[in-house]
């Protein structure tokens, strides 16, 4: 065992080492947390392939296949050039709705432009038989109209609904927050497109001359969590607030979520309130808000069998406090929270349910994938 790993009374007091398993406490009993892969550089998103292997994005611009034994492939060839600055880079990755038949994957990235960068989404055919694996037929199917300079607030989570509509979350790029309320801008929006990038005819702003037709909802800050509710089929998201006011939302067609006019957040330097208050009749209120901010990233509903008591719960990673937050729900209402993995204290960038019913998280701090199951 790694000599600087100390297990005392089932509590972890130092980082996990490669292939080690430790026990941490939870309301359902002790959890076993093991490292299944390491050696990643700033991992951002995780997707499971049908055979159980994993597809992982690294923010500097690499995509890798994680084998069953935890070994990493060479970087997947064919990934387009990314703007890797600050929070920007290669971001979310998802399998297409017909992956078993067409091998199409979708990924979000900060696309460099002559003026700056913008969040874009591409699709490509993943050739797993090639050495190294490669992307073929790469096609950008969406790109923000706005491309300011800077490396902040790209959003970039992807979620397919049951009708194969693709939701894409878009940050407001920090210095441009007022654009989140403007319908002729993609900044601070969630957009809804078809797998080929076309606009669904029932999008809420289709036909309006003053609005971009891709927009589904607006008034968002920096949405880095998105998941489809397993029973209702509705999109759930979370977004970063400044110092306070991280939110979980259920964005509905045409909804205004308030940023920067209605928010629980405060200015970083002065600590002053932002906007005009925390409520307004025309603004959709959050399902939950965190003040102080936990810096949420990654989101998954749990539907597996390994944790029967947690079925229907929502799991959210925290960058700021290095934990995994379990959000207990009764329908659309939050009825409780539990903070997990606090003993590890590393930045959790993404969380997914694996095909084996375990929870998997990306430990951004140590560049690892962790697997969580009941200890007994």
VONUFI-848547 format. One record per residue (C-alpha): residue in one letter; x, z, y. Coordinates in steps of 0.2 Angstrom, whole numbers. Each point is the difference from the previous one (the first is absolute). Layout:
+------+-------+-------+-------+
: bapa :    c1 :    c3 :    c2 :
+------+-------+-------+-------+
:    A :     X :     Z :     Y :
...
+------+-------+-------+-------+
END
This chain:
+------+-------+-------+-------+
: bapa :    c1 :    c3 :    c2 :
+------+-------+-------+-------+
:    X :     0 :     0 :     0 :
:    X :     6 :    -4 :    18 :
:    X :     9 :    16 :     5 :
:    X :    -8 :     1 :    17 :
:    X :   -18 :     0 :    -7 :
:    X :    -7 :    17 :    -1 :
:    X :   -16 :     4 :    -9 :
:    X :    -6 :    17 :     3 :
:    X :   -18 :     5 :    -6 :
:    X :    -5 :   -17 :    -1 :
:    X :     3 :    -4 :    18 :
:    X :    11 :   -15 :     5 :
:    X :    13 :     5 :    13 :
:    X :    11 :   -16 :     0 :
:    X :    -2 :   -19 :    -1 :
:    X :    -4 :    -8 :   -17 :
:    X :    14 :    -8 :    -9 :
:    X :    -1 :   -16 :   -10 :
:    X :   -10 :     1 :   -16 :
:    X :    -4 :    19 :     3 :
:    X :   -17 :     8 :    -1 :
:    X :    -5 :    15 :    10 :
:    X :   -15 :    11 :     1 :
:    X :   -10 :     3 :    17 :
:    X :   -15 :    10 :     3 :
:    X :   -18 :    -7 :     2 :
:    X :   -18 :     6 :     0 :
:    X :    -2 :    -8 :   -18 :
:    X :    15 :     8 :    -7 :
:    X :    19 :    -5 :     1 :
:    X :     4 :   -18 :     2 :
:    X :    15 :    -9 :    -8 :
:    X :     9 :   -11 :    13 :
:    X :    13 :   -12 :    -7 :
:    X :    10 :   -14 :     7 :
:    X :    -4 :   -16 :    -8 :
:    X :    11 :   -11 :    11 :
:    X :    13 :     2 :    13 :
:    X :    13 :   -10 :    11 :
:    X :   -13 :    -7 :    11 :
:    X :     3 :    -2 :    19 :
:    X :   -14 :     5 :    11 :
:    X :   -14 :    -4 :   -12 :
:    X :   -17 :    -4 :     8 :
:    X :   -13 :    -6 :   -12 :
:    X :    -3 :     1 :   -19 :
:    X :   -11 :   -11 :   -11 :
:    X :    -2 :     0 :   -19 :
:    X :     1 :   -16 :   -10 :
:    X :   -12 :    -2 :   -15 :
:    X :    14 :     4 :   -12 :
:    X :     4 :    16 :     8 :
:    X :    16 :    -5 :    10 :
:    X :     0 :     3 :    18 :
:    X :     2 :   -11 :    16 :
:    X :     8 :    10 :    14 :
:    X :     4 :    -6 :    18 :
:    X :    15 :     6 :     9 :
:    X :    -2 :     0 :    19 :
:    X :    17 :    -9 :     4 :
:    X :    -8 :   -15 :    -8 :
:    X :     2 :     1 :   -19 :
:    X :   -13 :    -1 :   -14 :
:    X :     5 :     7 :   -17 :
:    X :    -8 :     2 :   -18 :
:    X :     2 :    17 :    -8 :
:    X :     2 :    -1 :   -18 :
:    X :    -8 :    12 :   -13 :
:    X :    17 :     9 :    -1 :
:    X :     1 :     2 :    19 :
:    X :    13 :   -13 :     2 :
:    X :    -2 :   -11 :    16 :
:    X :     1 :   -19 :     0 :
:    X :    11 :   -10 :    11 :
:    X :   -10 :    -3 :    17 :
:    X :   -14 :   -12 :    -3 :
:    X :     5 :   -17 :     7 :
:    X :   -10 :   -10 :    13 :
:    X :    -6 :    15 :    11 :
:    X :    -1 :    -7 :    18 :
:    X :    11 :     7 :    14 :
:    X :    -6 :    16 :     7 :
:    X :     2 :     9 :    16 :
:    X :     8 :    16 :    -6 :
:    X :     1 :    12 :    15 :
:    X :    -7 :    17 :     2 :
:    X :   -16 :     1 :   -10 :
:    X :     0 :   -19 :    -3 :
:    X :     5 :    -9 :   -16 :
:    X :    -8 :    -5 :   -16 :
:    X :   -15 :    11 :    -2 :
:    X :   -15 :     1 :   -12 :
:    X :    -2 :   -10 :   -16 :
:    X :   -15 :    -3 :   -11 :
:    X :    -5 :   -11 :   -15 :
:    X :   -12 :   -14 :     4 :
:    X :   -18 :     2 :    -7 :
:    X :     4 :   -13 :   -13 :
:    X :    18 :     5 :    -4 :
:    X :    -2 :    -1 :   -19 :
:    X :    -4 :   -19 :     2 :
:    X :    10 :    -6 :    15 :
:    X :    14 :    13 :     2 :
:    X :    -4 :     1 :    19 :
:    X :     6 :    15 :    10 :
:    X :    -3 :     4 :    18 :
:    X :    12 :     9 :    11 :
:    X :     0 :     6 :    19 :
:    X :    16 :    -1 :    10 :
:    X :     6 :     0 :    18 :
:    X :     3 :   -18 :     3 :
:    X :    13 :    -4 :    13 :
:    X :    -5 :   -12 :    14 :
:    X :     9 :    -7 :    16 :
:    X :    -7 :    14 :    10 :
:    X :     0 :    15 :   -11 :
:    X :    -9 :     3 :   -17 :
:    X :   -18 :     1 :    -7 :
:    X :    -8 :     6 :   -15 :
:    X :    -3 :   -14 :   -12 :
:    X :    -7 :    -2 :   -18 :
:    X :     6 :   -13 :   -13 :
:    X :    -4 :    -4 :   -17 :
:    X :    11 :    -7 :   -14 :
:    X :     1 :    -3 :   -18 :
:    X :    11 :    13 :    -9 :
:    X :    11 :    -8 :   -14 :
:    X :     5 :    15 :   -11 :
:    X :     9 :   -11 :   -12 :
:    X :    13 :    -6 :    12 :
:    X :    17 :     8 :     2 :
:    X :    -1 :     8 :    12 :
:    X :   -19 :     0 :     2 :
:    X :    -6 :   -11 :    14 :
:    X :   -14 :    -4 :    12 :
:    X :    -7 :   -18 :     0 :
:    X :   -12 :    -9 :    11 :
:    X :     2 :    14 :    14 :
:    X :   -14 :    -3 :    13 :
:    X :    -3 :    11 :    15 :
:    X :   -19 :     2 :     1 :
:    X :    -2 :    11 :    15 :
:    X :    11 :     5 :    15 :
:    X :    -5 :    10 :    15 :
:    X :    -2 :   -10 :    16 :
:    X :    10 :    13 :     9 :
:    X :    19 :     1 :    -2 :
:    X :     8 :    13 :    12 :
:    X :    18 :     6 :    -2 :
:    X :     3 :    17 :    -8 :
:    X :     0 :     8 :   -17 :
:    X :   -15 :    12 :     0 :
:    X :   -18 :     0 :    -7 :
:    X :    -2 :   -15 :   -11 :
:    X :   -14 :     8 :   -11 :
:    X :     1 :   -12 :   -15 :
:    X :   -10 :     7 :   -14 :
:    X :   -10 :   -12 :   -11 :
:    X :   -16 :     3 :   -10 :
:    X :   -11 :   -12 :   -10 :
:    X :   -18 :     4 :    -2 :
:    X :   -11 :    -5 :   -14 :
:    X :    -5 :   -16 :     8 :
:    X :    18 :    -5 :     2 :
:    X :     1 :     2 :    18 :
:    X :    17 :     6 :     6 :
:    X :     0 :    14 :    13 :
:    X :    17 :     1 :    11 :
:    X :     4 :    14 :    11 :
:    X :     9 :    -3 :    16 :
:    X :     8 :    12 :    12 :
:    X :     0 :    -1 :    19 :
:    X :    19 :    -1 :     2 :
:    X :     1 :    17 :     9 :
:    X :     3 :    -6 :    18 :
:    X :   -15 :   -11 :    -1 :
:    X :   -14 :    12 :    -4 :
:    X :   -13 :    -6 :    12 :
:    X :    -1 :   -16 :   -10 :
:    X :    -8 :    10 :   -14 :
:    X :   -16 :    -1 :    10 :
:    X :     1 :   -19 :     4 :
:    X :    -8 :   -12 :   -12 :
:    X :    10 :   -15 :     5 :
:    X :    16 :     9 :    -8 :
:    X :     4 :     5 :   -17 :
:    X :    10 :    16 :     5 :
:    X :    -8 :    16 :    -6 :
:    X :   -13 :    -9 :   -12 :
:    X :    -5 :    -2 :   -18 :
:    X :    -3 :   -18 :    -4 :
:    X :    -9 :    -7 :   -15 :
:    X :     4 :   -17 :    -8 :
:    X :    -2 :   -10 :   -16 :
:    X :    15 :    -1 :   -12 :
:    X :     4 :   -17 :     8 :
:    X :     0 :     7 :    18 :
:    X :   -17 :    -7 :     5 :
:    X :   -13 :    11 :     9 :
:    X :   -15 :     6 :   -10 :
:    X :   -16 :    -7 :     9 :
:    X :    -7 :    18 :     1 :
:    X :    14 :     8 :     9 :
:    X :    -8 :    10 :    15 :
:    X :     8 :   -11 :    14 :
:    X :    -2 :   -17 :    -7 :
:    X :    -7 :   -12 :    14 :
:    X :     5 :    11 :    15 :
:    X :    10 :    -9 :    12 :
:    X :     8 :    16 :     6 :
:    X :     6 :     7 :   -17 :
:    X :    11 :    -6 :   -14 :
:    X :   -10 :    -3 :   -15 :
:    X :    12 :     8 :   -12 :
:    X :    -4 :    18 :     7 :
:    X :    -9 :    12 :   -10 :
:    X :     2 :    16 :    10 :
:    X :    10 :     5 :    15 :
:    X :     7 :    15 :    10 :
:    X :    13 :     4 :   -12 :
:    X :    17 :     7 :     3 :
:    X :    12 :    -3 :   -15 :
:    X :   -10 :    -1 :   -17 :
:    X :    12 :     3 :   -15 :
:    X :   -12 :     4 :   -13 :
:    X :   -14 :   -10 :    -7 :
:    X :   -10 :     1 :   -16 :
:    X :   -17 :    -6 :    -7 :
:    X :   -12 :    14 :    -6 :
:    X :    -2 :    -2 :   -18 :
:    X :   -19 :     4 :     0 :
:    X :    -6 :    -7 :    17 :
:    X :    12 :   -14 :     2 :
:    X :     3 :     5 :    18 :
:    X :    16 :    -1 :     9 :
:    X :     8 :    16 :     4 :
:    X :    16 :     2 :    11 :
:    X :    11 :    12 :     9 :
:    X :    10 :    -2 :    16 :
:    X :    14 :     9 :     9 :
:    X :    -4 :    10 :    16 :
:    X :    12 :     5 :    13 :
:    X :     5 :    19 :    -4 :
:    X :   -18 :     3 :    -5 :
:    X :   -15 :   -11 :    -4 :
:    X :     5 :    -8 :   -17 :
:    X :   -17 :    -7 :    -6 :
:    X :    -8 :    -4 :   -16 :
:    X :   -14 :   -14 :     3 :
:    X :   -12 :   -10 :    -9 :
:    X :     1 :   -16 :    11 :
:    X :   -17 :    -9 :     1 :
:    X :    -3 :   -18 :     6 :
:    X :     2 :    -1 :    19 :
:    X :     4 :    19 :     2 :
:    X :    10 :     7 :    14 :
:    X :    11 :    14 :    -5 :
:    X :     5 :     5 :    17 :
:    X :    19 :    -1 :     2 :
:    X :     6 :     3 :    14 :
:    X :   -15 :     5 :     9 :
:    X :    -8 :    12 :   -13 :
:    X :    13 :    10 :   -10 :
:    X :     6 :    17 :    -5 :
:    X :    18 :    -5 :     4 :
:    X :    12 :     5 :    14 :
:    X :    14 :    -8 :     9 :
:    X :    17 :     3 :    -8 :
:    X :    10 :     5 :    16 :
:    X :   -13 :     9 :    11 :
:    X :   -12 :     7 :   -14 :
:    X :   -15 :    -6 :    11 :
:    X :   -16 :    -6 :    -8 :
:    X :    -2 :   -19 :    -2 :
:    X :   -15 :    -9 :     5 :
:    X :   -17 :     8 :     5 :
:    X :    -4 :    11 :   -14 :
:    X :    -2 :     2 :   -19 :
:    X :   -18 :    -7 :    -1 :
:    X :   -11 :   -14 :     7 :
:    X :   -16 :    -7 :    -5 :
:    X :     6 :   -18 :    -3 :
:    X :    16 :     6 :   -10 :
:    X :     0 :     3 :   -19 :
:    X :     6 :    18 :    -3 :
:    X :    14 :     3 :   -13 :
:    X :    -5 :     7 :   -17 :
:    X :    15 :    12 :     2 :
:    X :    13 :     3 :    13 :
:    X :    17 :     9 :    -1 :
:    X :     7 :     9 :    15 :
:    X :    15 :     3 :     0 :
:    X :     4 :   -17 :    -7 :
:    X :     5 :    -1 :   -18 :
:    X :     6 :   -19 :     2 :
:    X :   -10 :    -7 :   -14 :
:    X :     5 :   -15 :   -11 :
:    X :    -7 :    -7 :   -16 :
:    X :   -17 :     4 :    -7 :
:    X :    -9 :    -1 :   -17 :
:    X :   -16 :     6 :    -8 :
:    X :     2 :     9 :   -17 :
:    X :   -10 :    -7 :   -14 :
:    X :    10 :     5 :   -15 :
:    X :    -1 :    11 :   -15 :
:    X :    16 :    11 :     2 :
:    X :    -8 :    10 :    14 :
:    X :   -18 :     1 :    -4 :
:    X :    -3 :    13 :    14 :
:    X :     7 :   -12 :    13 :
:    X :   -10 :   -15 :    -4 :
:    X :    -7 :    -8 :    16 :
:    X :    13 :     9 :    11 :
:    X :    10 :    -9 :    13 :
:    X :    19 :     2 :     0 :
:    X :    10 :    -3 :    16 :
:    X :    19 :     1 :     2 :
:    X :     8 :     9 :    15 :
:    X :    16 :    -6 :     8 :
:    X :     2 :    15 :    12 :
:    X :    -3 :    15 :   -11 :
:    X :     6 :    -8 :   -16 :
:    X :   -15 :     2 :   -11 :
:    X :   -15 :    -8 :    -9 :
:    X :   -17 :     6 :     6 :
:    X :   -15 :     0 :   -11 :
:    X :   -16 :    -2 :     9 :
:    X :   -15 :     6 :    -9 :
:    X :   -16 :   -10 :     4 :
:    X :   -19 :     2 :    -2 :
:    X :    -6 :   -17 :     3 :
:    X :     7 :    -5 :    17 :
:    X :     3 :    18 :     5 :
:    X :    17 :    10 :    -2 :
:    X :    -3 :    16 :    -9 :
:    X :    18 :     6 :    -2 :
:    X :    18 :    -4 :     1 :
:    X :    16 :     5 :   -11 :
:    X :    18 :    -3 :     5 :
:    X :    10 :    -5 :   -15 :
:    X :    19 :    -3 :    -2 :
:    X :     5 :    10 :    15 :
:    X :    14 :     8 :   -11 :
:    X :     8 :   -18 :     0 :
:    X :    -2 :    -2 :    19 :
:    X :     4 :   -19 :     0 :
:    X :    -9 :   -14 :     9 :
:    X :   -14 :    -7 :   -11 :
:    X :    -2 :   -18 :     5 :
:    X :   -13 :    -6 :   -13 :
:    X :   -11 :     7 :   -13 :
:    X :    -8 :   -10 :   -15 :
:    X :    -9 :     4 :   -16 :
:    X :     9 :    -7 :   -14 :
:    X :    -8 :    -9 :   -15 :
:    X :     4 :    16 :   -10 :
:    X :   -11 :    11 :    11 :
:    X :    16 :     8 :     8 :
:    X :     3 :     1 :    18 :
:    X :    15 :    -9 :     7 :
:    X :     8 :     2 :    17 :
:    X :    14 :    -8 :    10 :
:    X :    12 :    12 :     6 :
:    X :     7 :    -9 :    15 :
:    X :    13 :    14 :     3 :
:    X :     9 :    -2 :   -16 :
:    X :    -5 :   -18 :    -5 :
:    X :    -9 :     5 :   -16 :
:    X :   -16 :    -2 :    -9 :
:    X :    -8 :    16 :    -6 :
:    X :   -13 :     2 :   -14 :
:    X :   -12 :    15 :     1 :
:    X :    -9 :     6 :   -16 :
:    X :    -6 :    17 :    -6 :
:    X :    14 :    11 :    -6 :
:    X :    -8 :     5 :   -16 :
+------+-------+-------+-------+
END
